[in-house]
Amino acid sequence: MTDLIVGPFSKFIEIVFNAILNFTDNYGVALVILSMVVNIILLPFYSFAEKIEKKEKNIQQKMKPKLDEFKSVYKGYELYLYTNNVYRLNNYRPAYALRGLVSLLIQVPFFMGAYAFLSNYTPFQGSSFLILKDLGNPDGLLVIGALTVNLLPFVMTIVNLASGYIYAKESGLNEKITIVVIALFFLVILYSSPSSLLLYWTCNNIFSLFKNMITHRKIEGEVI
C-alpha cells in the first residue's frame, strides 16, 4: 500500500533529478535545483493551502475572545458545553484545526518520495559537494575528539523554526507548539540520514522561509 502511494512521487523525483543531473553534471547542484523545481511546481498548491489556512486562522481569532472568557469561568463538562456552543454558532468542528496543516500535508508525499529515492541513490556514495565530503553518508561536519556531530540536521531545523515563526507569528499557542514539535520530529528522524537528503530538505525549508517572509510582508501591506 505504501509503495502505491510513495512510488509515483519517488519516480517523479527520480525523473526530474536525472534530467537536471544530465544538464549540470553535479550531484550537489542537481539536488539544489531539484528542490527549487519541486517547490515551484507546488506553488499553486501552496497558494490554495494558504487560503484554507487563512480561513482557519480567521475563524480561530473570531472565536478566541469568547473561548478565553469561558475558560476563565467554567471547567470540566460546563466548559465543554459552552465551547461546543461557540463551535456550533460558528459552524466549526475541532477537526477543522487540521486545515492549518494543509501546507505540510502537501509536502508529505513529495518528502516521502524524495526520501525513498535519495536515501537509496548509490551514486551519491563518495561524491562531494562544497563542504560535504560524501553525499551518500551523514555530513559529520563537526568532530569533537571521538564524537562526530552532524550539522546539516541542525541547520535544517533552525531554518524550519525560523520559517514556522514567521508563518505562525499571529497564531495561537497550540499552532506554535505544533510547528516546534514537527521541526524537532524531522530533526530526530533525519539526523542520521545521508547528507544528500538533508541538503535537499534544507533547501526546501529555505524556500519555505522566503515564501513565508514574502507572504507575511504582503499581509502587512494589506493591513496598512
N, C-alpha and C positions, 0 to 999 in steps of 0.2 A: 504493500500500500504506500509506504514511504517513497519507494522508488518511482511509483507512478506520479507522485506529486513533485518530488525533487528532481527526478530525471530530466524533464523538459527544460527546467531552469538551468541545471548543470550543463546540459547540451548547448543551451543558448550562450552561457558564459564561455564554454569551450570554443564555439564557433567565432564569437566576437574576439576573444583573446588571440586565437590563432591568426585571424585576419589582421589584427593590429601588430602582432609579432612579425608577420611576413613583411610588414611595412617598416617597422622600427628596428628589427633585428636586435632588440634589447629587452630582456625579461622584465627588468625593473620599470623601464619606461612604458612597456606594454601594460603592466599592472596599473600604473597611474592613469593611463589613458582609458583603460578598461573601466576603472571606477568612474571617470568623467562621462564616458559613453552611457553606462548603465543609469547614472543619475540624470543625465539629460533625457533619456528615454522615459524615466519615471516622473519628470517634471509635471506633465499634465495630471498624473495620478496624485502627486503631492498637492497640486492646486485644488483638486476635488476633495482631498482629505482635509485640507486646511479649512475649507468651507464647512465641512461636517464638524471639525474640532472647534471652529469659531462658534457654531451654533450651540455646542455643548458648553463652552465657556460662558456664553451669554446667559443661558438658562441657569447655570450654576450661580452666576453672580446675581441674577434676579431672585433666586430662592434663598441665597445666603443670609440676608438680614433676618428673615423670618425663622429660618432653621437655627441660627445662632441664638435668637430670642428664646425659642422653645428649649434649646439645650441648656440654657441658663436657668430655666424654671422647672422643667419636667425631667423625669428619669424613667428608666425601665419601660414598661408597657405603655404608659401615658405618652412618653416621648415618641415611641414607635407609632402610635396612633396619629399624633399631631404631625409627625414627619410625613407619614403616608398621605395625610390630607393635603399637605403642601404639594407633594408629588402629583396627587390626583388633580388638583386645581391647575397645575401647570402641564398636565398631560405628560408626565415624566415617570420613567421607571429606573430603578437603580442600575439595571443592566446597561442603560444608555451611557453610563460613565465610560464604557469601553470605546465610545466614539472618540474619546481623547487620545486613543492609542492607534488610530487608523493609519497614521504615517508610519508607525513602527510595523504594523501588520503588513503594510505594503512591502516593506523591506525584507521581511522574514523569508519568503520563498526565494528571493534573489540571494540573500545571505546563505541560505542552506545550499543553493545551487553552487555558489562560489566556494563554499566550504568543501563540498563534495569534490569539486573539480580541482581547486588549487591545492588542497591538502594531499592529493594523490598524484600530482603532476611531477613525475620523476625528473624531468629535465632541470627542475629548479635545484636539484642536488649539486652543490659545488659552484653554483652560479652566484656571482656577487653583484651588488648594486650600491653605489655610493659607500656608506659606512657599513653596509650589511654584507658580511663575508660569505654567507651561504643562505640563499633564499629558501632552501629546502629544509632548514632547521630553525629553531628558535634563535633570536638575534644574539643573546649572550653578550650584549654590549658592555655591561658593567661587571668587572671582575674584582672582587674584594677577597684577597687571599685565596682560599679554596672555594669561595662562594661565587657563583655566576648568577647574575641577575639580568632578566630580560627587560629592556627598557621600552620597547615598542608598545607592549600592552598598557603601560602606564601613560605613555603619550596619547594613545588611542582613548584611554579613559578620561584624561584631562580635557581633551578636545570634545569628547562626548558630553561631559559635565558642563563645559562652557556653552555648548550648543543647547543643552537642556535648560540651563539657567536663563538664557535669552528667551527661549521658547515659552518657558513656564513662569516668566517674571511676574505676570499678573494673575497667575493661577493659584489655586488653593494648596494647602499644605500636603494633602493626600497625593496630588499630582506631582508635586516636587519630590516627595518621598519615592514615588513610583519611578521617576526618572533616575534618581540616585541608585535605587535598587537594581534597575535594569543595567545601568552603567557598570556597577560592581559585578553583576552577574556575567557580563561579557568579559570583564577583566579576568574573572576566575576561569571561565570555560576556554578562553583563548590564550591564557598566559603561556602555555607550553606549545602553542601552535607554530607552524612554520612562519618565518618572517614574511614570506610572500603573502600569506593570508592577512597578517597584521598590517602590512603595507597597504594592501587593497582596502581593508576596512577602515584604517586610519584616514585614508584619502576620502572615503565615503563620509566619515564624520566631519572632516574639514569642509567638504562640500555642504553638508548639512548646517554647519556653523555659519558659513557665509550666507546660505539661503535664509536662515533664521534671522541673521542680522539685517538683511535687506527687507525681509517681511516685517520685522519689528519697526524699522525706520519708516516703512510705508504706512504702517498703522499709526505711528506717532504723528506723521504728516497729516493723515486724515483727521486725527483728533484735533490737531492745531488748526 
